[in-house]
Each structure stands twice: as structure tokens, then as C-alpha cells.
Amino acid sequence: MPDSPSRAKARLDQVWTRAILDQPDGALRHSLKLYANRSDRDYRNIYAFFGPTTWDQNTFLGVRVGAEYQGEWRLGPWGMLTFGGGAERESAETTSRAVLPVPGPTFLT
């Protein structure tokens, strides 16, 4: 059996929002963006070559959240100064477990 009947699935979820605030005199504008995404993957590998059939299940879960700020300061005849910054936090977890021939516990990898 050169091609084993393995399976993979992936899901990506994303959300974001942006808020903009203008100062009453119009000289300064603030912009704040908040975002998050999550990636969830599942791999099921079946090996059925020359020995006993084995089945492994591996997962990946990644999460990212962040914020970005941008300010625009209007300087009249001298133009505009744009400034900003951002921060992001990311985490990931992978697991692995044997399903066949003997079911085993799930391990963080």
C-alpha cells in the first residue's frame, strides 16, 4: 500500500476591530486596532506497509492576539507626523498520540 489513507483538517478563525477618534480641533487622530486569530490543525496518519497497521494522531493549536496604535498629528503647513506601535502575543501547542495498534496517552510535543 504505497498511499496510506491519512487525513488532515485545518481551521483558521480571525476577528478584528478598529476604533478611530478625532480630536475636536482636528489636529490629532487616534486609531486603535485589536485582533486575534486561532489556527487549529489535526493530522491522522495511518501506516499500513509491511508490518502491522499503525495510526497516529497529531494536533497543532496556535493562538495570536495583538493591538496596534497609530496617531496622526497634523502640523498645518509643515505636513503631518504619523507615529504608532503595536504588541502581539503568540502561543502554540502540539500534541501526539498513538491510536493503533495500542491506544496511548496524549503527549505534548
N, C-alpha and C positions, 0 to 999 in steps of 0.2 A: 504494500500500500504506500506508494510514494507521497500521495497527498492525504494528510490526516484531516478528519472533519473537525477542525478547530473553529472557534467563534470569537469574535471581538465586537464590543459595542462601546460607544463613546457618547457622552452628553456634555454640552457646554452651555452654561447659563450665565447671562450677563445682565446687569442693571446699572443705570447711572442716572444722575440728576444734576442740573446746573441751576444756580441762582445768580442773578445779576442785580447789583444795587448801584444806582447812580446817586451821587451827592446832589443836594438841591441846587447848588451853583453850577453843576456840570463839570467841575474841574477834575473830579476824581470818580473813577468807576471801579467797583469791586466785582470779581467773578469767582465763584467757588463751585467746583465740580467734585462730586462724590461718586465713587464707582466700586463695583465688586464683580468678581466672576468666579465660577466654580467649574472645574473640569473633573469629570467622573468617568473612568475607563475600566472596563472589565475584559479580561482575556481568559479564554478557556482553551487550553492546549491539550489535544488528545494525540498520543503517540501509539501507533499500532504497527510497528515494523516487525522485527524478527523475534522479539521477546514478548513478554506479557504486555497487554494494553495498559497504559498509564494515562492519567488525566490530572492536570494541574490547573489551578485557578489562581490568577494574579490580578490584583486591582491597583489602581492609582487614583488618588483623590488630591487635587490641588485647589487651593483657595487663595484668592488675591483680593485685597481691599486697599483703597487709596483715596487720597484727596489732593486736589490741585487748586492753587490760588493764583489769580492774575489780577494785577492792578494796572490801571491806565491813568496817568496823571497828565492832564492837558496843560501845556505850558504857554498857551497863547501863541504869539508869533514865533516862538522857539520850537514849536512842534509838540511832540508827546513823548513821555517816558513810560515804557512798559516794563513791569517787573513782576516777579512771581516765584513760586516754588511749589514743591509737591512732596508727598510722602507716600510710601507704599509698603505694605506688609504682605508677605507671601509665605505659605506653608504647604507642605506636601507630605503625603503618607502613602507608602506602598506596602502591600501585603501579598503573601503567597501561602498556598496550602495544597496538599495532595488530596485528591478526591478518590482516585483509583490507583492501584488495586486495594490499598488500605486507606480509608479516610483519616486525615490527620488534622492537628490543630492549625489555626491561622497564625502565621508569624509575621511580624513587622520586618520588612527587608530594607 
